[in-house]
Amino acid sequence: SLVNDATALTAFRVAVAAVAAGGVIVLSDAVLQFGWALSVGMVVGVAVGLGVAWLWSKLFDPPVEVLLSLLIPYAAFLVAEQLHASGVIATVAAGLVLGRRSSRILNSDARVLATGVWQMVVFLLNGFAFLLLGLQLPGIVSRLTAYSTAELAFLATVVTGAVIVARFVWIFPAVYLPRMLSASLRESDPSPPVGAVVVLGWAGMRGAVSLAAALSLPLDFPERDLLLFLTFVVILVTLVGQGLTLPWVLRLVHLKDDGTAEQEQALARTTSNDAALKALDRALLRWPGHRPLVENLAQSFRHRAEHLADRDDPETDSEAERIEHLAILR
């Protein structure tokens, strides 16, 4: 994803700069710009992430911690952009660093609050981007008088087809080529079936990111209205067309659930149960006078550990058992 974002943003910048310079693209400059955007953006993102992680460790106020999380993307993005690097790369790198550390730094109250806040923020930002395009679209279409309906339909078909086909062209080598070249990767992460890769290719839906890039074009950019119109068509076809047909594609390639989610749930239950037993061992050393209570709790968790070890299929749990599991883990 980092490489994809850097490539897309660098190509976008080079293309805009080339149009401004009269349509001249210097390959060496483009390669250097790509390397700078990727490397400097990652360094900035990691630095911001580590700095915020240290600051989070000193805070114990969930609203303040969540407010800080809302400012982190802008801090990483703006610093990187000032250095003419990729703000998106910096933001993603900072998010990866903090995402790996947040569960150990933030308490449960802060994490629950942050989840709700960020869900609402993402929903509002996506809605705002599409609302902005919807308000502009009638004016955009009215200014495309230099093109006939047939010409617009032809251009929209070519561009949309290129977007869909290009994803399939690169996603198959990206999935299978590394495993062909690395025996250790084949062993640790075997190649997925072709049907799964087909689904990944068909799921390449465009949305707010493509829209934001198109809207960022200067107002005096040549053919800006046409580019915005084509971007809207690509989003409409991929998001609505491919999105609604994705269930049909899943059935067509006979792709079934591999049980990974259930396995992860079982692993999480076992890990939580083991952590509880270790915590009770420490509690017994700290409060030896409460031995009967601690041993009673420990016996409950040992019984649960035996039950988890003997159960082969988590799907056989009844609803009552699931509620009991949650109560014990809490």
C-alpha positions in Angstrom: 0.0 0.0 0.0 2.8 2.4 0.8 4.4 1.8 -2.6 1.1 2.2 -4.4 0.3 5.5 -2.6 3.8 6.8 -3.4 3.6 5.8 -7.0 0.1 7.3 -7.5 1.0 10.6 -5.8 4.3 10.9 -7.6 2.8 10.1 -11.0 0.0 12.6 -10.2 2.5 15.3 -9.2 4.8 14.7 -12.2 1.8 14.8 -14.6 0.5 18.1 -13.2 4.0 19.6 -13.3 4.5 18.3 -16.8 1.3 20.0 -18.0 2.4 23.2 -16.4 5.8 23.0 -18.1 4.3 22.3 -21.5 4.0 18.5 -21.4 7.7 17.6 -20.8 8.4 14.7 -18.4 12.0 13.9 -17.4 12.2 10.3 -16.3 15.2 10.8 -14.0 13.4 13.6 -12.2 10.4 11.4 -11.7 12.5 8.5 -10.3 14.2 10.9 -7.9 10.9 12.4 -6.8 9.5 8.9 -6.2 12.5 7.9 -4.0 12.3 11.2 -2.1 8.6 11.0 -1.5 8.8 7.4 -0.3 11.9 7.5 1.9 11.4 11.0 3.5 7.7 10.4 4.0 8.4 7.1 5.8 11.0 8.8 8.0 8.7 11.6 8.9 5.8 9.3 9.7 7.9 7.0 11.9 9.3 10.0 13.8 5.9 11.5 14.3 4.5 8.1 15.4 7.3 7.5 17.9 6.9 11.0 19.3 3.2 10.7 19.8 3.6 7.3 21.3 5.9 8.8 23.9 3.4 11.6 24.5 0.5 9.2 24.8 2.4 7.2 27.5 2.4 10.4 29.6 -1.3 11.1 29.3 -4.2 9.5 31.2 -7.2 11.4 29.9 -9.2 9.6 27.2 -10.7 12.8 25.6 -7.3 14.4 25.3 -5.8 11.2 23.9 -8.5 10.9 21.3 -8.1 14.6 20.4 -4.4 14.0 19.9 -5.2 11.1 17.6 -7.2 13.4 15.4 -4.3 15.8 15.0 -1.7 13.1 14.3 -2.5 12.6 10.5 -2.3 16.4 9.9 1.0 16.6 11.8 2.6 13.8 9.7 1.1 15.0 6.5 2.0 18.7 6.7 5.5 18.1 7.8 6.1 15.7 5.0 4.5 18.1 2.4 6.8 20.9 3.6 9.7 18.7 2.8 8.2 17.9 -0.7 7.7 14.3 0.3 4.5 12.2 0.4 2.1 13.3 3.1 0.1 10.1 2.6 3.1 7.9 3.1 3.9 9.9 6.3 0.4 9.5 7.6 0.2 5.8 6.9 3.6 5.2 8.5 2.6 7.2 11.6 -0.6 5.2 11.8 1.3 1.9 11.5 3.7 2.8 14.3 0.9 4.0 16.6 -1.5 1.2 15.7 1.1 -1.3 16.9 1.6 0.5 20.2 -1.8 1.9 21.0 -3.1 -1.3 22.6 -0.2 -1.2 25.1 -0.3 2.6 25.7 -3.9 3.5 25.7 -6.3 2.1 28.3 -9.6 0.5 27.3 -11.7 3.6 27.8 -9.5 5.6 25.4 -9.6 2.9 22.8 -13.4 2.5 22.9 -13.9 6.2 22.7 -11.4 6.5 19.8 -13.1 3.8 17.8 -16.4 5.6 18.0 -15.0 9.0 17.2 -12.9 7.8 14.2 -15.8 5.9 12.7 -17.9 9.1 12.7 -15.0 11.2 11.4 -14.3 8.8 8.5 -18.0 8.7 7.7 -18.3 12.4 7.6 -15.1 12.9 5.5 -16.3 10.5 2.9 -19.7 12.0 2.8 -18.3 15.5 2.5 -16.1 14.5 -0.4 -18.9 13.0 -2.4 -21.3 15.9 -1.4 -18.8 18.3 -2.8 -18.6 16.5 -6.1 -22.4 16.2 -6.3 -22.7 20.0 -5.9 -20.1 20.6 -8.6 -21.2 17.9 -11.0 -24.1 19.8 -12.7 -21.8 22.7 -13.4 -19.0 20.4 -14.7 -21.4 18.6 -17.1 -22.8 21.9 -18.4 -19.3 23.1 -19.2 -18.4 20.0 -21.3 -20.1 21.4 -24.4 -17.0 20.7 -26.5 -17.7 17.0 -26.3 -20.6 15.1 -27.7 -22.4 12.4 -25.6 -20.8 9.7 -27.7 -17.3 11.1 -27.1 -17.8 11.4 -23.4 -19.2 7.8 -23.3 -16.2 6.5 -25.3 -13.7 8.3 -23.0 -15.4 7.1 -19.9 -15.4 3.5 -21.1 -11.7 3.6 -22.1 -10.6 5.1 -18.8 -12.8 2.9 -16.6 -11.7 -0.2 -18.5 -8.0 0.8 -18.2 -8.4 1.2 -14.4 -10.1 -2.2 -14.0 -7.7 -4.1 -16.3 -4.6 -2.4 -14.8 -5.5 -3.8 -11.4 -5.6 -7.3 -12.7 -2.4 -6.8 -14.6 -0.4 -6.0 -11.5 -2.2 -7.9 -8.8 -1.4 -11.4 -10.1 2.4 -10.9 -10.3 2.3 -9.1 -7.0 0.6 -12.1 -5.3 2.4 -15.0 -7.0 5.9 -13.7 -8.1 7.3 -13.1 -4.6 6.3 -16.7 -3.6 7.9 -18.1 -6.8 11.2 -16.4 -5.8 11.2 -17.1 -2.1 10.9 -20.6 -0.7 10.5 -19.3 2.9 7.6 -17.1 1.9 5.9 -20.1 0.1 6.3 -22.1 3.3 5.1 -19.4 5.8 2.4 -17.9 3.5 1.3 -20.3 0.7 -0.1 -18.9 -2.5 -3.8 -18.2 -2.4 -6.1 -19.8 -4.9 -6.7 -18.1 -8.2 -10.3 -17.3 -7.3 -9.1 -15.3 -4.3 -6.8 -13.2 -6.4 -9.7 -12.7 -8.9 -11.8 -11.4 -6.1 -9.0 -9.1 -4.9 -8.7 -7.7 -8.5 -12.5 -7.2 -8.8 -12.6 -5.5 -5.4 -10.4 -2.6 -6.6 -13.1 0.0 -6.0 -12.2 3.7 -6.2 -13.6 6.3 -3.8 -12.8 9.4 -1.8 -9.0 9.2 -2.4 -9.4 9.4 -6.2 -12.0 12.1 -5.8 -9.8 14.2 -3.5 -6.9 13.9 -5.9 -9.0 15.1 -8.8 -10.5 17.9 -6.8 -7.0 19.1 -5.9 -6.2 20.0 -9.5 -5.8 23.8 -10.0 -8.8 25.7 -11.2 -7.0 26.7 -14.4 -5.8 23.2 -15.1 -6.4 22.2 -18.7 -9.5 19.9 -19.1 -10.1 19.9 -15.4 -13.8 19.5 -15.9 -13.3 16.5 -18.1 -10.9 14.9 -15.6 -13.4 15.4 -12.8 -16.2 13.9 -14.9 -14.1 10.9 -15.8 -13.1 10.4 -12.1 -16.8 10.5 -11.2 -17.6 7.8 -13.8 -14.7 5.6 -12.6 -15.9 5.9 -9.0 -19.5 5.2 -10.0 -18.7 2.1 -12.1 -16.2 0.6 -9.6 -17.9 1.4 -6.4 -21.5 0.7 -7.5 -21.0 -1.7 -10.4 -18.2 -3.8 -9.0 -19.4 -3.4 -5.5 -22.9 -4.8 -6.2 -21.5 -7.6 -8.4 -18.9 -8.7 -5.9 -21.2 -11.4 -4.2 -21.8 -12.8 -7.7 -18.0 -13.0 -8.3 -17.5 -14.7 -5.0 -20.1 -17.4 -6.0 -18.6 -17.7 -9.5 -15.1 -18.5 -8.3 -16.5 -20.8 -5.5 -14.5 -18.9 -2.8 -15.5 -20.1 0.7 -14.7 -19.0 4.2 -11.5 -20.6 5.3 -12.3 -20.4 9.0 -9.6 -17.9 9.8 -11.9 -15.7 11.8 -13.0 -18.6 14.0 -9.4 -19.6 14.5 -8.4 -16.1 15.5 -11.3 -16.0 18.0 -10.2 -19.3 19.5 -6.6 -18.1 19.7 -7.8 -14.8 21.4 -9.8 -16.8 24.0 -6.9 -19.1 24.8 -4.5 -16.2 25.0 -6.8 -14.2 27.3 -7.4 -17.2 29.5 -3.6 -17.8 29.9 -3.1 -14.1 30.7 -5.8 -14.3 33.3 -4.1 -17.3 35.0 -0.8 -15.5 35.0 -2.4 -12.4 36.5 -4.0 -14.6 39.3 -0.6 -16.2 40.1 0.8 -12.7 40.6 -2.3 -11.7 42.7 -1.8 -14.7 45.0 1.8 -13.5 45.7 0.5 -9.9 46.3 -2.5 -10.8 48.5 -1.8 -14.2 50.1 -4.6 -13.6 52.6 -7.2 -13.9 49.7 -6.0 -17.4 48.7 -9.4 -19.1 48.7 -10.9 -16.4 46.4 -7.9 -16.3 44.0 -7.7 -20.1 43.8 -11.5 -20.3 43.1 -11.1 -17.8 40.2 -8.0 -19.7 39.0 -9.9 -23.0 39.0 -12.6 -21.4 36.8 -10.0 -20.3 34.3 -8.2 -23.7 34.3 -11.6 -25.4 33.6 -12.1 -22.9 30.8 -8.6 -23.7 29.4 -9.4 -27.4 29.3 -12.7 -26.7 27.6 -10.9 -24.5 25.0 -8.3 -27.1 24.3 -10.9 -29.9 23.8 -13.1 -27.9 21.5 -12.2 -28.3 17.9 -14.9 -26.2 16.3 -15.7 -22.8 17.8 -18.9 -22.7 15.7 -20.4 -25.4 17.9 -20.7 -23.0 20.8 -24.2 -22.1 21.8 -25.2 -18.6 22.4 -25.2 -19.2 26.1 -21.6 -20.5 25.9 -20.5 -17.4 24.0 -22.0 -15.1 26.6 -20.3 -17.2 29.3 -17.0 -16.8 27.5 -17.3 -13.1 27.3 -18.2 -12.8 30.9 -15.2 -14.9 32.0 -12.8 -13.0 29.8 -14.0 -9.7 31.1 
